[in-house]
Amino acid sequence: MEEDRLNSPNTSAVVIEVLGHRLHLSQDPNSKHLGTTVWDSSMVFIKFLEKNSRKGRFSPSKLKGKRAIELGAGCGLAGLGMALLGCNVISTDQIEVLPLLMRNMERNASWIMQANPETASFGSVEVAELDWGNKDHIRAVCPPFDYILGTDIVYAEHLLEPLLHTILALSGPRTTIMLGYELRSTIVHEQMIQSWRENFVVKTIPRSKMDSKYQHSSIQLFIMEPKASAKRGDNIQNSLVDDGSDDCCGCRSKEQEEDDD
């Protein structure tokens, strides 16, 4: 895919227009950390959101006030897309990536609000450290979430299990998981799909639903929902985040509160 990449990892910044806003993402071409690059699948994902935002499940009227968490956020593009549609987003990554991630999130949120102070659809963004499987990090972000996001976060076999357990720990019965994925290893891909299908109802986004420019044959988008039989929610959260309380910090979305009634 090198000859037709949507973004070059050798530049220090990426500019992409989404939902009427020009997002400026800093990236670090000199870093050895994979999280400091705006990967193509995040661009495919955010333009998919834009194309499908006028009506339906990805419209601002449906997403306003929903809680979303981005795993392996890197430069933060996918999370910004969900915030533009009204979600309250926590973008997470390893501690080495957080300074770049925080700069991108804060700067773009500030520009959006300054350019359009009456932008009613913009939610909120914050940044947090989250190492997959770390019970303290998981508890600190207060699961469950309405949406879990990830783009280009599956690239090695040893990451599949901690990623799965983290997604399950962050999920509730009505959580929607949205992942963008670029095929690099057939072995990793097959193991990933098998693991997902054991725990989630998996749907692949057809290319007709993607932006005509921002798509590639090696990039797929998936929407997943937990199976009723999956070991999500209380079982996983108890093993990863249990400290004897049910609601760690009260930061639940309106819909989650209504589900409890």
C-alpha positions in Angstrom: 0.0 0.0 0.0 3.0 2.3 0.2 2.5 3.7 -3.3 -1.0 4.9 -2.6 -1.1 5.8 1.1 -3.5 8.4 2.3 -0.9 9.9 4.6 2.9 9.9 4.6 4.5 9.0 8.0 7.5 11.2 7.0 5.7 14.5 7.5 5.4 16.4 10.8 1.7 17.3 10.3 -1.5 16.1 8.7 -4.4 18.3 7.7 -7.8 16.8 7.0 -11.2 18.4 6.5 -14.0 16.7 8.3 -17.6 17.9 9.0 -16.7 21.5 8.0 -13.6 21.7 10.2 -9.9 21.6 9.2 -8.2 19.3 11.7 -4.5 19.7 12.2 -2.7 16.6 13.5 0.9 16.7 14.6 2.9 13.5 14.1 6.5 12.6 14.8 8.3 11.1 11.8 11.5 10.6 14.0 9.8 8.6 16.7 10.2 4.8 17.0 6.7 4.6 18.6 3.9 3.5 16.2 1.4 5.8 18.0 3.0 9.0 16.7 1.7 8.5 13.1 -1.7 9.3 11.7 -2.4 5.9 10.2 -4.6 5.5 7.1 -7.3 3.5 8.8 -8.1 6.4 11.1 -8.6 8.6 8.1 -10.9 6.0 6.5 -12.8 5.8 9.7 -13.3 9.5 10.3 -14.5 10.1 6.7 -16.9 7.2 7.1 -18.4 9.0 10.1 -18.7 12.1 8.0 -20.4 10.4 5.1 -22.9 8.7 7.4 -23.6 11.6 9.8 -26.6 13.2 8.2 -29.0 10.6 9.6 -29.1 7.3 11.4 -27.0 6.0 14.2 -24.0 8.3 13.5 -25.9 11.6 13.4 -25.3 14.2 16.1 -28.8 13.8 17.4 -28.0 10.1 18.2 -24.5 10.6 19.5 -24.9 13.8 21.6 -23.8 13.1 25.2 -22.7 9.5 24.5 -19.5 8.3 26.2 -16.8 7.1 23.9 -13.3 5.8 24.5 -10.5 5.5 21.9 -7.9 2.8 22.5 -4.4 3.2 21.1 -5.5 6.7 20.0 -2.0 7.8 18.8 -2.5 11.2 17.2 -6.2 11.2 18.2 -8.0 11.6 14.8 -10.8 9.0 15.4 -11.7 10.4 18.8 -11.9 13.9 17.4 -14.4 12.6 14.8 -16.7 11.3 17.5 -16.4 14.5 19.5 -17.4 16.5 16.4 -20.6 14.4 16.4 -21.4 15.1 20.0 -19.7 12.3 22.0 -17.7 12.9 25.2 -14.5 11.2 24.3 -11.6 9.8 26.3 -8.6 9.2 24.0 -6.1 6.8 25.5 -2.7 5.4 24.8 0.6 4.5 26.4 2.3 7.2 28.5 5.0 7.9 25.9 2.4 9.0 23.3 0.3 11.2 25.7 2.1 14.5 25.1 1.5 14.4 21.4 -2.0 13.1 21.8 -2.9 15.8 24.3 -1.5 18.5 22.1 -3.6 17.4 19.2 -6.8 17.0 21.1 -6.5 20.3 23.0 -5.4 22.3 20.0 -8.1 21.1 17.7 -10.9 21.3 20.3 -9.8 24.9 20.9 -9.8 25.8 17.2 -13.2 24.2 16.7 -14.8 26.2 19.5 -13.1 29.5 18.6 -14.1 29.2 15.0 -17.7 28.1 15.8 -18.5 29.1 19.4 -22.1 28.1 18.9 -21.2 24.6 17.7 -23.8 22.7 19.6 -22.8 19.3 18.3 -19.3 19.3 19.6 -18.9 17.1 22.7 -15.8 17.0 24.8 -12.3 15.5 24.7 -9.9 14.3 27.3 -6.7 12.2 27.4 -5.8 9.3 29.7 -3.1 6.7 30.0 -4.4 3.2 29.4 -2.2 0.1 29.0 -4.3 -2.8 27.8 -5.1 -5.1 30.7 -4.0 -2.7 33.4 -6.8 -2.8 36.0 -6.0 0.6 37.5 -6.0 2.3 34.1 -9.3 0.6 33.2 -11.0 1.5 36.4 -9.8 5.2 36.2 -11.8 5.8 33.0 -15.1 4.6 34.5 -16.5 1.8 32.3 -18.8 1.0 30.6 -18.9 3.1 27.5 -21.4 3.6 24.8 -18.7 3.4 22.1 -15.3 1.9 22.0 -13.0 3.0 19.1 -9.8 1.7 17.7 -8.0 2.3 14.4 -4.9 0.3 13.4 -4.4 -1.1 16.8 -4.1 -4.7 15.8 -0.7 -5.4 14.3 0.9 -8.2 16.4 -0.3 -11.5 17.7 0.7 -10.9 21.3 -1.6 -7.9 21.5 -4.8 -9.7 20.7 -5.5 -11.1 24.1 -4.9 -8.0 26.2 -6.9 -5.9 23.7 -9.8 -8.3 23.8 -9.9 -8.3 27.6 -9.7 -4.6 27.7 -12.5 -4.2 25.3 -14.7 -6.6 27.3 -13.9 -4.7 30.5 -14.9 -1.4 29.0 -18.1 -2.8 27.5 -21.7 -2.9 28.7 -24.6 -4.9 27.2 -25.3 -2.0 24.8 -21.8 -1.0 23.9 -20.9 -0.5 20.2 -17.3 -1.3 19.2 -16.0 0.3 16.1 -12.6 -0.7 14.7 -10.6 0.2 11.7 -8.0 -2.3 10.5 -5.3 -2.5 7.9 -4.4 -6.1 6.8 -0.7 -6.7 7.3 -0.5 -10.3 8.5 -2.8 -13.1 7.4 -2.1 -15.0 10.6 -2.9 -12.1 12.9 -6.0 -11.3 10.9 -7.4 -14.8 11.1 -6.8 -15.1 14.8 -8.3 -11.6 15.4 -11.5 -12.4 13.4 -11.9 -15.7 15.3 -11.5 -14.1 18.6 -13.9 -11.3 17.8 -16.6 -13.7 16.5 -16.4 -15.7 19.7 -17.2 -12.7 21.8 -19.1 -10.2 19.5 -21.6 -9.9 16.8 -19.3 -8.7 14.0 -20.4 -6.7 11.0 -18.1 -5.5 8.2 -18.8 -2.0 6.8 -19.4 -2.3 3.0 -17.2 0.0 0.9 -20.3 1.7 -0.5 -20.8 3.2 3.0 -17.2 4.6 3.0 -16.0 7.9 1.5 -15.1 7.2 -2.2 -11.7 8.8 -1.8 -10.8 7.6 1.7 -10.8 3.8 1.3 -8.4 1.1 0.3 -8.7 -2.6 -0.5 -6.5 -3.5 2.5 -8.5 -1.4 5.1 -11.6 -2.7 6.7 -14.0 -1.1 9.2 -15.9 -3.3 11.7 -18.9 -2.6 13.9 -19.3 -5.1 16.8 -21.6 -5.6 19.7 -21.1 -7.9 22.6 -22.8 -11.3 22.5 -25.2 -12.0 25.4 -23.0 -15.0 26.3 -19.7 -13.1 26.2 -17.9 -12.7 29.4 -18.2 -8.9 29.4 -19.4 -6.4 31.9 -19.4 -7.5 35.6 -17.4 -10.6 35.1 -14.5 -9.0 33.3 -14.7 -5.8 35.2 -14.6 -7.6 38.5 -11.4 -9.4 37.4 -9.8 -6.2 36.2 -11.2 -3.3 38.1 -13.0 -4.6 41.2 -12.5 -2.7 44.4 -15.9 -3.4 45.9 -18.0 -0.5 44.4 -20.4 -0.7 41.5 -20.0 2.8 39.9 -16.5 4.0 40.1 -17.0 7.7 39.5 -20.5 8.4 38.4 -19.5 9.4 34.9 -22.3 7.6 33.0 -24.2 8.7 30.0 -27.8 9.5 30.1 -28.7 6.4 28.3 -26.8 4.2 30.7 -28.6 5.8 33.6 -32.0 5.2 31.9 -31.1 1.5 31.4 -30.7 1.1 35.2 -34.2 2.4 35.8 
